[in-house]
């Protein structure tokens, strides 16, 4: 099992120490709330002004610093796309594909005229499947055109042989994405589950079913997905790489998991001559086969129709999209309004032709010299992390050397790929309906994935984010850290600000991504990306003892009345926040030791470092989204990435004179001591 760690953060910083005293503060005082003491609620102290001045927009369930940057990026991308859409482009060119897809997404008149009619033929074809064999055959094929299966398939690096790709199968089929929504009995979850049932009925009614038929289909969906949920693993269980990797010969799969025509299953996804694969969650695969073998054919047809309808809700006219938003947007996450059509259209183009759009984006908004500057900054942070490793008393000399060896082997990706994705085989035909185009896109995406990866070596230069993405990640099987161009903007980086600001904001995030190579998951992979215990005997036990402090601390945080944070789910990200702070602070002090920075506007350089860090996580969020993210997201909420992280950093206490009299104070003996 591979895990790419995202942070919703990134990095870049100034390196001209001699220029530092000429640079500005970076901190916008209006973003603060100095009526709150820093030791009482540092998040409110540092970000309260921003939160007051940036009330939650009705189209958002959460709006923060990342979203503000993403909004700016989207405006820039909109301009680039509209330039193409306004021209007559050569048929088959990337420009034609981008322009035509955007134009079709913007054409509400045509979409609403077509309505749900484009999907009718496929829905009727499902309803006419009269045998189990016919249902299962259609289920396999429907994966190509937007339908879904109870068994998910993917191709990625073999974690035991990271230079080679491996076919993987695992749990799937849950429309709500998480088993908890089907099984938990707390009032908030039950409310969502009941609303989901109503939503399914309404969706079927919108394509012509009467209430009785729609209700029957809803019950079929709930029966199948609830049964599947019972054998699905939780988000915490999915974090364990070893238990989610079960490599076997294809013949062994056929022998141990009988009841499914595996040849047809894989051939429908263009995978032939399969020799080995990994079964991610064996119990879920067995449950899926049981469901497909014993559930009445009528119920399977109902579920297939639902998955096809649900996955295409955004291309069947405004009525269906509005109902889809009412549940997934409003009920589940607390959004109040649908995004403007132009934003949804830009998002659609980004999701399909992301690297093509990204190539245009970086040409205009990301100079080549920025990439070189980033590479140098990452090296500075690598040096700081090596220093931090040497200082750890819990780590043996042998492990320290191996850790630094892994650190020096990081594959660093900055800004944009060295080679761009090939879209030549993707056809965007404006004469078709959006639903038909969506099917073509799904077919192309699967062929492209298999063609690039199946029985091919891992491409170390593949990017898992587009250049315009406001995010960053670490991938353990390639031992890489990636920082796309899209996030190189304030409040992550400020060219006019000194190192106190830039190391506190962007520098911490570089350190965060580096630390993922040594968190509870990343630490299990060696410098080559292979799943291997490279720790000296006993050191991994000490590591777990230190990370347990993080888990226990976050488990005690009450996010909302009666809702506790999940320290197990978030331990990797929380450990990376801690590591990022420690590493970036070390790099910051190294960079300024020969030329100390002045006090500006009453703030010391050390105070500005921590204020910059907090500003990265400024946000407003709905209660619904807080509940949703606490359940599914391995990242802690923004407030706790500040108020949960800083009380474990000794330098923060020194910077703001925090004492035992302050509510946020934690005795030194109870603080995390990891990096």
GITACOR-V982832 format. One record per residue. RES is the residue in one small letter. PHI is phi in degrees with one decimal (* if undefined). PSI is psi as a letter, one per 20 degrees, with the letter a starting at -180 (* if undefined). Layout:
res: [RES & RES]
phi: [PHI & PHI]
psi: [PSI & PSI]
//
This chain:
res: [x & x & x & x & x & x & x & x & x & x & x & x & x & x & x & x & x & x & x & x & x & x & x & x & x & x & x & x & x & x & x & x & x & x & x & x & x & x & x & x & x & x & x & x & x & x & x & x & x & x & x & x & x & x & x & x & x & x & x & x & x & x & x & x & x & x & x & x & x & x & x & x & x & x & x & x & x & x & x & x & x & x & x & x & x & x & x & x & x & x & x & x & x & x & x & x & x & x & x & x & x & x & x & x & x & x & x & x & x & x & x & x & x & x & x & x & x & x & x & x & x & x & x & x & x & x & x & x & x & x & x & x & x & x & x & x & x & x & x & x & x & x & x & x & x & x & x & x & x & x & x & x & x & x & x & x & x & x & x & x & x & x & x & x & x & x & x & x & x & x & x & x & x & x & x & x & x & x & x & x & x & x & x & x & x & x & x & x & x & x & x & x & x & x & x & x & x & x & x & x & x & x & x & x & x & x & x & x & x & x & x & x & x & x & x & x & x & x & x & x & x & x & x & x & x & x & x & x & x & x & x & x & x & x & x & x & x & x & x & x & x & x & x & x & x & x & x & x & x & x & x & x & x & x & x & x & x & x & x & x & x & x & x & x & x & x & x & x & x & x & x & x & x & x & x & x & x & x & x & x & x & x & x & x & x & x & x & x & x & x & x & x & x & x & x & x & x & x & x & x & x & x & x & x & x & x & x & x & x & x & x & x & x & x & x & x & x & x & x & x & x & x & x & x & x & x & x & x & x & x & x & x & x & x & x & x & x & x & x & x & x & x & x & x & x & x & x & x & x & x & x & x & x & x & x & x & x & x & x & x & x & x & x & x & x & x & x & x & x & x & x & x & x & x & x & x & x & x & x & x & x & x & x & x & x & x & x & x & x & x & x & x & x & x & x & x & x & x & x & x & x & x & x & x & x & x & x & x & x & x & x & x & x & x & x & x & x & x & x & x & x & x & x & x & x & x & x & x & x & x & x & x & x & x & x & x & x & x & x & x & x & x & x & x & x & x & x & x & x & x & x & x & x & x & x & x & x & x & x & x & x & x & x & x & x & x & x & x & x & x & x & x & x & x & x & x & x & x & x & x & x & x & x & x & x & x & x & x & x & x & x & x & x & x & x & x & x & x & x & x & x & x & x & x & x & x & x & x & x & x & x & x & x & x & x & x & x & x & x & x & x & x & x & x & x & x & x & x & x & x & x & x & x & x & x & x & x & x & x & x & x & x & x & x & x & x & x & x & x & x & x & x & x & x & x & x & x & x & x & x & x & x & x & x & x & x & x & x & x & x & x & x & x & x & x & x & x & x & x & x & x & x & x & x & x & x & x & x & x & x & x & x & x & x & x & x & x & x & x & x & x & x & x & x & x & x & x & x & x & x & x & x & x & x & x & x & x & x & x & x & x & x & x & x & x & x & x & x & x & x & x & x & x & x & x & x & x & x & x & x & x & x & x & x & x & x & x & x & x & x & x & x & x & x & x & x & x & x & x & x & x & x & x & x & x & x & x & x & x & x & x & x & x & x & x]
phi: [* & -110.0 & -129.4 & -99.6 & -88.8 & -100.6 & -118.6 & 59.3 & -165.5 & -169.2 & -160.0 & -172.4 & -154.6 & -76.5 & -123.4 & -86.1 & -61.0 & -64.8 & -93.4 & -59.8 & -69.3 & -93.3 & -93.8 & -89.0 & -79.5 & 80.0 & -74.0 & -93.7 & -60.7 & -67.8 & -79.9 & -94.8 & -135.8 & -78.6 & -77.4 & -105.7 & -72.9 & -60.0 & -84.4 & -93.0 & -155.8 & -65.5 & -61.2 & -68.9 & -59.2 & -84.2 & -122.2 & -58.6 & -66.0 & -61.5 & -65.0 & -69.4 & -82.9 & -126.5 & -58.8 & -62.1 & -74.2 & -61.7 & -84.0 & -115.8 & -91.8 & -148.1 & -134.4 & -141.4 & -58.6 & -63.8 & -67.9 & -63.2 & -67.1 & -62.3 & -61.3 & -64.0 & -60.2 & -66.4 & -62.6 & -64.3 & -67.0 & -56.4 & -61.2 & -64.0 & -68.4 & -65.6 & -62.0 & -72.0 & -64.0 & -86.0 & -111.7 & -93.4 & -102.1 & -61.3 & -59.3 & 91.1 & -77.0 & -61.0 & -59.9 & -63.5 & -66.4 & -64.8 & -62.8 & -69.7 & -64.0 & -63.3 & -61.2 & -68.5 & -65.4 & -80.1 & -82.0 & -67.0 & -61.6 & -66.4 & -60.7 & -74.0 & -67.1 & -70.0 & 56.1 & -93.6 & -57.7 & -59.4 & -94.4 & -58.9 & -60.5 & -70.4 & -67.2 & -66.6 & -61.5 & -64.7 & -64.5 & -93.8 & -68.9 & -110.4 & -131.6 & -63.0 & -61.9 & -65.5 & -62.8 & -65.3 & -64.3 & -66.4 & -60.8 & -61.2 & -71.4 & -65.4 & -61.2 & -72.4 & -125.0 & 104.0 & -76.7 & -147.9 & -124.7 & -76.7 & -117.0 & -88.2 & -128.3 & -153.5 & -131.2 & -157.0 & -60.4 & -73.2 & -69.4 & -95.1 & -151.7 & -66.1 & -84.8 & -114.2 & -84.8 & -140.9 & -73.6 & -129.5 & -123.6 & -164.0 & -66.5 & -158.8 & 91.5 & -88.3 & -63.4 & -89.5 & 79.2 & -141.0 & -60.2 & -56.4 & -65.5 & -94.3 & -116.3 & -68.5 & -115.7 & -68.3 & -61.1 & -65.5 & -70.0 & -60.3 & -61.6 & -65.3 & -62.8 & -67.1 & -66.1 & -63.2 & -61.6 & -61.7 & -60.9 & -59.8 & -59.5 & -63.1 & -63.6 & -67.0 & -65.7 & -68.6 & -107.5 & 106.6 & -76.4 & -77.7 & -62.7 & -62.8 & -65.8 & -62.2 & -67.4 & -60.4 & -65.5 & -60.5 & -63.2 & -62.5 & -60.3 & -65.9 & -61.6 & -67.9 & -73.1 & -67.8 & -62.5 & -64.5 & -61.0 & -62.7 & -106.3 & -87.7 & -88.2 & -77.5 & -61.8 & -66.8 & -63.2 & -72.4 & -80.2 & -91.0 & -59.5 & -63.0 & -76.9 & -105.2 & -130.5 & -138.5 & -78.3 & -155.8 & -71.0 & -58.9 & -62.6 & -68.8 & -58.4 & -62.1 & -75.5 & -87.4 & -129.0 & -79.6 & 112.1 & -132.3 & -79.9 & -66.5 & -59.5 & -66.5 & -55.7 & -79.1 & -63.0 & -64.0 & -108.2 & 67.7 & -104.9 & -125.7 & 54.9 & -71.8 & -112.0 & -135.6 & -161.1 & -117.3 & -100.3 & -63.9 & -128.6 & -54.8 & -64.9 & -71.1 & -64.0 & -64.1 & -64.5 & -62.1 & -63.4 & -61.5 & -62.4 & -67.8 & -86.2 & -121.0 & -70.8 & -51.6 & -56.2 & -59.1 & -67.3 & -64.2 & -62.5 & -59.2 & -65.8 & -61.6 & -63.4 & -62.3 & -64.2 & -68.1 & -66.1 & -62.5 & -76.5 & -116.8 & -61.8 & -86.4 & -125.7 & -119.5 & 97.7 & -67.4 & -64.6 & -68.6 & -64.0 & -63.1 & -68.1 & -60.1 & -65.9 & -56.9 & -87.5 & -70.1 & -87.6 & -78.9 & -69.2 & -77.7 & -122.6 & 90.4 & -67.5 & -109.5 & -136.1 & -69.6 & -60.9 & -54.9 & -58.6 & -64.4 & -68.9 & -64.6 & -69.4 & -62.0 & -59.5 & -63.9 & -64.6 & -60.9 & -71.8 & -95.3 & -121.1 & -57.1 & -73.8 & -65.5 & -65.9 & -61.6 & -63.1 & -66.0 & -61.4 & -70.7 & -61.7 & -95.7 & -119.0 & -136.8 & -62.4 & -60.2 & -65.5 & -63.0 & -64.0 & -64.6 & -65.6 & -64.3 & -58.8 & -66.7 & -65.5 & -59.6 & -62.2 & -61.3 & -70.8 & -60.9 & -61.7 & -65.9 & -66.0 & -60.2 & -64.2 & -63.8 & -60.5 & -62.4 & -85.7 & -80.0 & -74.2 & -79.1 & -103.5 & -70.5 & -60.6 & -62.8 & -67.3 & -59.1 & -64.5 & -68.3 & -64.3 & -68.4 & -65.1 & -65.1 & -59.7 & -70.9 & -91.4 & -52.0 & -90.9 & -103.4 & -119.6 & -126.7 & 82.3 & -161.0 & -67.5 & -76.9 & -133.9 & -98.0 & -64.4 & -94.0 & -108.2 & -63.6 & -86.8 & -82.7 & -111.6 & -112.0 & -104.3 & -65.9 & -79.7 & -89.8 & -78.8 & -60.9 & -62.9 & -65.3 & -64.9 & -59.8 & -64.2 & -61.3 & -64.4 & -62.6 & -62.9 & -61.7 & -61.2 & -69.8 & -61.0 & -63.8 & -60.4 & -66.2 & -61.9 & -83.4 & -119.5 & -65.6 & 56.6 & -120.0 & -68.1 & -64.3 & -88.7 & -66.7 & -96.2 & -67.1 & -104.7 & -101.8 & -140.4 & -82.2 & -60.2 & -85.5 & -72.7 & -93.4 & -172.3 & -159.3 & -156.3 & -120.3 & -120.4 & -67.9 & -76.1 & -115.3 & 49.0 & -120.0 & -118.6 & -130.2 & -128.9 & -64.4 & -64.9 & -60.5 & -99.2 & -77.9 & -146.8 & -61.5 & -94.8 & -86.4 & -148.8 & -136.3 & -58.9 & -89.1 & -100.9 & -84.5 & -66.4 & -58.8 & -72.5 & -69.3 & -71.3 & -70.3 & -91.4 & -70.2 & -59.8 & -62.7 & -73.7 & -59.6 & -61.5 & -57.7 & -65.9 & -62.2 & -63.5 & -58.2 & -67.7 & -132.5 & -86.5 & -63.3 & -99.1 & -59.0 & -67.6 & -87.7 & -114.3 & -85.0 & -66.1 & -88.9 & 88.9 & -91.3 & -73.2 & -156.0 & -78.6 & -102.5 & -83.7 & -65.7 & -55.0 & 93.5 & -68.7 & -66.9 & -66.7 & -62.3 & -58.3 & -65.6 & -64.7 & -71.2 & -72.3 & -61.8 & -61.3 & -65.9 & -58.7 & -64.3 & -63.4 & -73.7 & -63.1 & -91.9 & -82.2 & -94.2 & -69.3 & -139.1 & -51.1 & 84.9 & -114.7 & -97.2 & -65.1 & -110.3 & -65.1 & -69.1 & -65.3 & -99.2 & -62.0 & -64.3 & -70.4 & -66.2 & -65.5 & -70.5 & -62.2 & -61.4 & -63.0 & -59.9 & -64.1 & -65.1 & -69.4 & -65.3 & -66.4 & -61.5 & -64.4 & -62.3 & -68.0 & -62.1 & -69.8 & -115.2 & -65.1 & -90.6 & -148.4 & -55.9 & -81.7 & -82.7 & -75.2 & -125.6 & 53.0 & 85.2 & -106.3 & -72.0 & -57.2 & -65.0 & -65.6 & -66.3 & -56.7 & -75.3 & -66.3 & -63.7 & -60.1 & -61.9 & -61.2 & -60.5 & -103.5 & -59.5 & -168.1 & -115.6 & -151.8 & -77.9 & -63.2 & -59.7 & -71.7 & -61.0 & -66.2 & -62.2 & -68.9 & -62.5 & -82.1 & -113.5 & -96.3 & -72.4 & -94.7 & -70.4 & -64.8 & -50.8 & -57.2 & -88.5 & -74.7 & -104.2 & -70.9 & -92.6 & -90.9 & -64.9 & -63.5 & -102.5 & -110.6 & -57.1 & -63.4 & -66.4 & -61.0 & -67.1 & -65.1 & -114.4 & 53.2 & -77.4 & -125.2 & -63.5 & -79.1 & -87.3 & -58.1 & -84.0 & -63.9 & -124.2 & -54.9 & -57.1 & -68.1 & -104.1 & -81.7 & -64.3 & -128.4 & -115.8 & -123.5]
psi: [p & q & p & p & o & q & h & l & r & a & q & q & r & q & i & n & h & i & i & g & i & i & r & a & h & h & p & o & h & i & i & r & n & j & i & p & q & h & i & g & n & h & g & h & g & h & i & h & g & g & h & h & i & m & q & p & q & i & i & q & h & p & o & a & h & g & h & g & g & h & g & g & g & h & g & g & h & g & g & g & g & h & g & g & h & i & r & o & q & p & p & i & q & h & g & g & g & g & g & g & g & g & g & h & h & i & n & h & g & g & g & h & g & h & c & j & h & h & i & g & g & h & g & h & h & g & i & i & o & i & q & h & g & h & g & h & g & h & g & g & h & i & h & h & k & i & a & r & r & i & p & q & q & r & p & a & p & o & i & i & m & i & i & q & q & p & p & q & q & a & q & a & i & o & h & i & i & p & h & h & h & h & h & q & j & q & h & g & g & h & g & g & g & h & h & g & g & g & g & g & g & h & g & h & h & i & j & i & q & r & h & g & g & h & h & g & h & g & h & g & g & h & g & g & h & g & g & h & h & h & j & q & q & r & h & g & h & i & i & o & g & g & i & j & o & n & p & r & q & h & h & h & g & h & g & i & m & q & i & q & n & h & g & h & g & h & h & i & j & k & o & r & l & p & g & q & r & p & o & g & n & g & h & h & g & h & g & g & g & g & g & h & h & i & p & q & h & g & h & h & g & g & g & g & g & g & h & g & g & g & i & j & h & i & j & k & r & h & g & g & h & h & h & g & h & h & f & h & g & g & g & h & i & j & q & h & q & q & q & q & h & h & g & h & g & g & g & g & g & h & h & g & l & g & h & g & g & h & g & g & g & h & h & h & i & n & q & h & h & h & g & h & h & g & h & g & g & h & h & g & h & g & g & g & h & h & g & h & g & h & i & o & h & i & p & r & g & g & h & g & g & h & g & h & g & g & g & i & j & p & o & p & p & p & f & r & q & h & q & q & q & o & j & h & i & p & p & o & o & i & i & r & r & h & g & h & h & g & g & g & g & g & g & g & g & g & g & g & g & g & h & h & h & p & k & q & q & p & o & i & j & p & p & j & q & q & h & j & p & n & a & r & r & p & o & h & i & i & l & q & p & p & n & q & h & i & j & m & r & p & j & h & p & o & h & i & q & a & h & g & g & h & h & h & e & h & h & h & h & g & h & g & h & g & h & h & i & j & a & h & g & h & i & i & q & a & h & i & j & q & o & p & o & j & q & q & p & h & h & h & g & g & g & h & g & h & h & h & h & g & g & h & g & h & h & i & p & o & g & r & o & i & o & q & r & n & h & g & h & j & h & g & h & h & h & h & g & g & g & g & g & g & g & h & g & g & h & g & h & g & h & j & h & i & m & q & q & r & p & p & k & i & p & r & h & h & h & h & g & h & h & g & g & h & h & h & j & p & q & q & q & q & h & g & h & g & g & g & h & h & h & i & p & i & q & q & q & g & h & i & i & f & i & h & g & h & i & j & o & h & h & g & g & h & h & j & l & p & r & i & i & p & h & i & p & p & q & h & i & j & q & p & m & g & *]
//
